[in-house]
Amino acid sequence: MEPLLDMEGAAELLGLTKEQLYEICRTRSRCRQVLPIPMVRIGRRRMFRASSLNDWTRKLEQEQEQ
């Protein structure tokens, strides 16, 4: 099983700050409305799979090309 990333690890993978990623997760930003960011909540923590984040960014790119 692929290990989960915390907010800091996921933000680093996406090239964002932890605060920017938190905003994407909690607000109704344009990218969240089009395609929600894939995450799992474990208690109060938000956890992410690197492969899911990579798929998510590819799908966002495809949406923006249309």
N, C-alpha and C positions, 0 to 999 in steps of 0.2 A: 504494500500500500504506500502511496506517495505521502510524504509528510506534509503537514499543514503549515502554512506561513502565518505569522501574526501580522498585525497592521504594519509594523516596521519593515518586515521582510517583504511583504506584498508591495508596499510603497516603493521600496528600493528596486524591486523587479520592474515596476511600471515607470520608474523615473519620476516619481512624485514625492512630495513631502508627506509625512504621516498625516498632517492636518488636511492636506488636499484630498487624500484618500478617504479620510473620515467624512469629509463633506460630500464626496461622491456617494458614499454609503448611506448617509442619513438624509440628504436633501432630494428633492425632486428635480435634479439637474437634467438637462437635455439627454445626456447619455444614459442616465438611469431610466428615463421614460421610454426611450427607444429600446434599450437592452439592459436589464438590471445586472449589476455586477454580481458574479457568482461568489457567494460566501456562505459560511456555515456559522451559526451562532452557537457557542458553547458557553452557557451561562451568560455573562455580560461581554465576553470576548468575541470578536469577529475573526474568523480564521478563513484562509484561502488556500486553494491548491494552485501551484504554479501553472500546471497544464490548463486548468480552467481559466486562469487569467490570460494566458496566451490565446486561447480560443476566443475569449471575450473581446480582446483587442482586434483580432482578425475579423470578427463579426461586425465590430464598430467600423472598421475600415470599409467593409463591404457596404454597410448602410450609408456611409458618407459618399461613396462612389456613385450611388444611385441617384 
